[in-house]
Amino acid sequence: MPFHLPEDLVEETFLASTGPGGQNVNKVATACQLRVDIYALGLQPYAFRKLKELAGSRMTAAGELIVTARSHRSREANREDARKRVIELIDKAHIRQARRVKTKPSRAAKRRRVDNKKARSSVKKNRGKPSLD
């Protein structure tokens, strides 16, 4: 189930965009920059840590996540793209990785490994030129 982004925590600004759009780019501010206050979202500690890691430079020291969308020609498409990217980041942060359980090889497995190494060693040792003794 995708994360629901509360509207009151989202701040939108529109910027002059680069890229496709011809002269429209010079007249209309179509790029959308979203700022989301991560602290106010009330995320679990593990999700918050993972979000900080995933966001990287898009996260400010004040706890704001800044996402800029400028790949589309219209404001609405860029707004949707920015929101979708924020929600995907938050959803990805909620995925927990399974804890790794340390295991030790059994005594028999260690013995097999050493026996295989010895056998391989003797095969390689016997490849040399025969001695003239």
MITOR-7810 format. One record per residue: x, y, z of N, C-alpha, C, O in turn; residue in three letters. Coordinates in steps of 0.1 Angstrom, whole numbers, padded with zeros to 4 digits, always signed. Layout:
XYZXYZXYZXYZALA;...
END
This chain:
+0008-0012+0000+0000+0000+0000+0009+0012+0000+0017+0014+0009MET;+0007+0021-0010+0016+0033-0010+0014+0043+0001+0002+0044+0006PRO;+0024+0050+0004+0023+0060+0015+0014+0071+0011+0015+0076+0000PHE;+0006+0076+0020-0002+0088+0018+0005+0100+0022+0009+0101+0034HIS;+0007+0110+0013+0015+0122+0016+0005+0133+0020-0003+0138+0012LEU;+0005+0137+0033-0004+0148+0038-0002+0161+0030+0010+0165+0029PRO;-0012+0167+0026-0011+0180+0018-0005+0191+0026+0002+0200+0021GLU;-0008+0192+0040-0003+0203+0048+0012+0202+0050+0017+0212+0055ASP;+0018+0191+0047+0033+0190+0049+0041+0192+0037+0053+0192+0037LEU;+0034+0195+0026+0040+0196+0013+0040+0211+0009+0030+0218+0009VAL;+0052+0216+0005+0053+0230+0000+0057+0229-0014+0068+0224-0017GLU;+0049+0235-0023+0053+0235-0038+0057+0249-0042+0052+0259-0039GLU;+0068+0249-0051+0072+0261-0058+0074+0257-0072+0078+0246-0075THR;+0071+0266-0081+0073+0264-0095+0085+0273-0100+0085+0285-0097PHE;+0094+0267-0108+0106+0274-0112+0106+0274-0127+0099+0266-0134LEU;+0114+0282-0133+0117+0282-0147+0124+0269-0150+0134+0266-0144ALA;+0120+0262-0160+0125+0249-0163+0135+0250-0175+0135+0259-0183SER;+0143+0239-0176+0151+0237-0188+0146+0226-0196+0137+0219-0191THR;+0151+0223-0207+0147+0211-0215+0137+0214-0225+0136+0225-0230GLY;+0128+0203-0228+0119+0204-0239+0108+0215-0236+0104+0217-0225PRO;+0103+0221-0247+0092+0230-0245+0093+0242-0254+0084+0250-0254GLY;+0104+0244-0261+0105+0255-0270+0105+0268-0263+0111+0269-0252GLY;+0098+0278-0268+0098+0291-0262+0089+0291-0250+0089+0301-0242GLN;+0081+0281-0248+0072+0280-0236+0081+0280-0224+0077+0285-0213ASN;+0093+0274-0225+0102+0273-0213+0106+0287-0208+0107+0289-0196VAL;+0107+0296-0218+0111+0310-0214+0100+0318-0207+0103+0328-0201ASN;+0088+0314-0210+0076+0322-0205+0070+0317-0192+0066+0324-0184LYS;+0070+0303-0191+0062+0297-0180+0071+0289-0170+0080+0282-0174VAL;+0068+0291-0157+0075+0283-0147+0069+0270-0146+0059+0268-0139ALA;+0074+0260-0152+0068+0246-0152+0075+0236-0143+0068+0226-0140THR;+0087+0238-0140+0094+0229-0131+0088+0230-0117+0086+0241-0112ALA;+0086+0218-0111+0080+0218-0097+0090+0213-0087+0097+0203-0089CYS;+0091+0221-0077+0100+0218-0066+0092+0215-0053+0085+0224-0048GLN;+0092+0203-0048+0085+0199-0036+0094+0199-0024+0105+0194-0025LEU;+0089+0205-0013+0096+0204+0000+0087+0197+0009+0076+0201+0012ARG;+0092+0186+0015+0084+0179+0025+0092+0178+0038+0103+0175+0039VAL;+0085+0182+0049+0091+0181+0062+0090+0167+0067+0080+0162+0071ASP;+0102+0161+0067+0103+0146+0071+0100+0144+0086+0094+0134+0089ILE;+0104+0153+0094+0102+0152+0108+0087+0151+0112+0082+0144+0120TYR;+0079+0159+0104+0065+0160+0107+0057+0147+0102+0046+0145+0106ALA;+0063+0139+0093+0057+0127+0088+0055+0117+0099+0046+0108+0098LEU;+0064+0117+0109+0063+0107+0120+0066+0093+0116+0060+0084+0119GLY;+0077+0092+0108+0082+0079+0103+0088+0071+0115+0093+0077+0125LEU;+0088+0058+0113+0095+0049+0122+0110+0052+0122+0115+0057+0111GLN;+0118+0050+0132+0132+0053+0132+0140+0046+0121+0149+0052+0115PRO;+0137+0033+0119+0144+0026+0108+0141+0032+0094+0150+0033+0086TYR;+0128+0036+0092+0124+0042+0079+0131+0056+0078+0134+0060+0066ALA;+0132+0064+0088+0138+0077+0088+0153+0075+0084+0158+0083+0076PHE;+0160+0066+0091+0174+0064+0087+0176+0060+0073+0185+0065+0066ARG;+0167+0051+0068+0168+0046+0054+0165+0057+0045+0171+0058+0034LYS;+0155+0066+0048+0152+0077+0039+0163+0087+0038+0166+0092+0027LEU;+0170+0090+0049+0181+0099+0049+0192+0093+0040+0198+0100+0032LYS;+0194+0080+0040+0204+0073+0032+0200+0074+0017+0209+0077+0009GLU;+0188+0071+0014+0183+0071+0000+0182+0085-0006+0186+0087-0017LEU;+0178+0095+0002+0177+0108-0003+0190+0115-0005+0191+0122-0015ALA;+0200+0112+0003+0213+0118+0000+0213+0133+0001+0209+0139+0011GLY;+0218+0140-0010+0219+0154-0010+0205+0161-0011+0204+0173-0010SER;+0195+0153-0014+0181+0159-0015+0175+0162-0001+0165+0169+0000ARG;+0182+0157+0010+0177+0160+0023+0185+0171+0029+0198+0171+0029MET;+0178+0181+0035+0186+0192+0041+0188+0189+0056+0183+0179+0061THR;+0197+0197+0062+0200+0195+0076+0188+0198+0085+0187+0193+0096ALA;+0178+0206+0080+0166+0209+0087+0156+0198+0086+0145+0200+0092ALA;+0159+0187+0079+0149+0176+0078+0139+0178+0067+0128+0172+0067GLY;+0143+0186+0057+0134+0188+0045+0139+0179+0033+0151+0179+0030GLU;+0130+0172+0027+0133+0165+0015+0129+0174+0003+0117+0178+0002LEU;+0138+0176-0006+0136+0185-0017+0137+0177-0030+0147+0171-0033ILE;+0126+0177-0037+0125+0169-0050+0121+0179-0061+0111+0186-0060VAL;+0129+0180-0072+0126+0189-0083+0123+0180-0095+0131+0172-0099THR;+0111+0183-0101+0107+0176-0113+0106+0186-0125+0099+0196-0124ALA;+0114+0183-0135+0114+0193-0147+0114+0185-0160+0117+0191-0170ARG;+0110+0173-0160+0112+0165-0173+0099+0167-0182+0100+0163-0194SER;+0088+0172-0177+0076+0174-0185+0074+0188-0189+0081+0197-0183HIS;+0066+0191-0199+0063+0204-0203+0053+0212-0195+0053+0224-0196ARG;+0044+0204-0188+0034+0211-0181+0036+0211-0166+0042+0202-0161SER;+0030+0221-0159+0031+0221-0144+0025+0209-0138+0031+0203-0129ARG;+0013+0205-0143+0006+0194-0136+0014+0181-0137+0014+0174-0128GLU;+0019+0179-0149+0027+0166-0151+0039+0166-0142+0043+0156-0136ALA;+0046+0178-0141+0058+0179-0132+0054+0177-0117+0061+0171-0109ASN;+0042+0183-0114+0037+0182-0100+0035+0167-0096+0039+0163-0086ARG;+0028+0160-0105+0025+0146-0103+0038+0138-0102+0039+0129-0094GLU;+0048+0141-0111+0060+0134-0111+0068+0136-0098+0073+0126-0092ASP;+0068+0148-0093+0075+0151-0080+0069+0144-0069+0075+0138-0060ALA;+0055+0144-0068+0048+0137-0057+0051+0122-0058+0053+0115-0048ARG;+0050+0117-0070+0052+0102-0072+0066+0098-0067+0068+0088-0061LYS;+0076+0107-0070+0090+0104-0066+0092+0104-0051+0099+0096-0046ARG;+0085+0114-0045+0086+0115-0030+0080+0102-0024+0085+0096-0015VAL;+0068+0098-0029+0061+0087-0023+0069+0074-0025+0070+0066-0017ILE;+0075+0073-0037+0084+0061-0040+0096+0060-0030+0099+0050-0025GLU;+0102+0072-0028+0113+0072-0018+0109+0068-0004+0115+0060+0002LEU;+0097+0073+0000+0092+0070+0014+0088+0055+0014+0091+0048+0024ILE;+0082+0050+0004+0079+0036+0003+0091+0027+0004+0091+0017+0011ASP;+0101+0031-0004+0114+0023-0004+0120+0023+0010+0127+0013+0013LYS;+0119+0034+0017+0125+0035+0030+0118+0026+0040+0124+0022+0050ALA;+0105+0023+0038+0098+0014+0047+0101-0001+0045+0097-0009+0053HIS;+0108-0004+0034+0111-0018+0032+0123-0022+0041+0134-0016+0040ILE;+0121-0032+0050+0131-0036+0059+0139-0048+0053+0133-0057+0047ARG;+0152-0047+0054+0160-0059+0050+0160-0069+0061+0160-0066+0073GLN;+0160-0082+0057+0161-0092+0067+0175-0092+0074+0185-0089+0068ALA;+0174-0094+0087+0187-0095+0094+0195-0107+0090+0190-0117+0088ARG;+0208-0104+0089+0217-0115+0085+0220-0123+0098+0224-0118+0108ARG;+0219-0136+0097+0222-0145+0108+0236-0151+0106+0238-0158+0096VAL;+0246-0148+0115+0259-0154+0113+0259-0169+0114+0252-0174+0123LYS;+0266-0176+0106+0267-0190+0106+0281-0194+0106+0290-0187+0101THR;+0284-0206+0112+0298-0211+0112+0298-0224+0105+0288-0232+0105LYS;+0308-0227+0097+0309-0240+0090+0311-0251+0101+0318-0249+0111PRO;+0305-0262+0098+0306-0273+0107+0321-0279+0107+0328-0276+0098SER;+0324-0287+0117+0337-0293+0117+0340-0302+0105+0351-0302+0100ARG;+0329-0309+0101+0330-0318+0089+0333-0310+0077+0341-0314+0068ALA;+0326-0298+0076+0328-0290+0064+0342-0284+0063+0348-0284+0053ALA;+0347-0281+0075+0361-0276+0075+0371-0287+0071+0380-0284+0064LYS;+0368-0299+0076+0377-0310+0073+0377-0313+0058+0387-0315+0052ARG;+0365-0313+0052+0363-0315+0037+0371-0304+0029+0378-0307+0020ARG;+0370-0292+0034+0377-0281+0027+0392-0283+0028+0399-0282+0017ARG;+0397-0287+0039+0412-0289+0040+0416-0301+0032+0427-0301+0026VAL;+0408-0312+0032+0411-0324+0024+0412-0320+0009+0420-0325+0002ASP;+0402-0312+0005+0402-0308-0009+0414-0300-0013+0420-0302-0024ASN;+0418-0291-0004+0430-0283-0006+0442-0292-0007+0451-0290-0015LYS;+0443-0302+0002+0455-0311+0002+0456-0319-0011+0466-0321-0017LYS;+0444-0324-0016+0443-0332-0028+0448-0323-0040+0455-0327-0048ALA;+0443-0311-0040+0446-0302-0051+0461-0298-0051+0467-0297-0061ARG;+0466-0297-0039+0480-0293-0037+0489-0305-0043+0499-0302-0050SER;+0485-0317-0039+0493-0328-0044+0492-0330-0059+0502-0334-0066SER;+0481-0327-0065+0479-0328-0080+0489-0318-0086+0496-0321-0096VAL;+0489-0306-0081+0498-0295-0086+0513-0298-0084+0521-0296-0093LYS;+0516-0304-0073+0530-0308-0070+0535-0318-0079+0547-0318-0083LYS;+0526-0327-0084+0530-0338-0093+0531-0334-0107+0535-0342-0116ASN;+0528-0322-0110+0528-0317-0124+0542-0314-0129+0545-0313-0141ARG;+0551-0312-0120+0565-0307-0123+0572-0318-0131+0567-0329-0132GLY;+0584-0315-0135+0593-0325-0142+0597-0336-0132+0600-0333-0120LYS;+0597-0348-0136+0602-0359-0127+0616-0357-0124+0625-0353-0132PRO;+0620-0361-0112+0633-0360-0107+0642-0371-0113+0636-0382-0116SER;+0655-0369-0115+0663-0380-0121+0669-0389-0110+0678-0397-0114LEU;+0665-0389-0098+0670-0398-0088+0668-0412-0091+0672-0421-0083ASP;
END
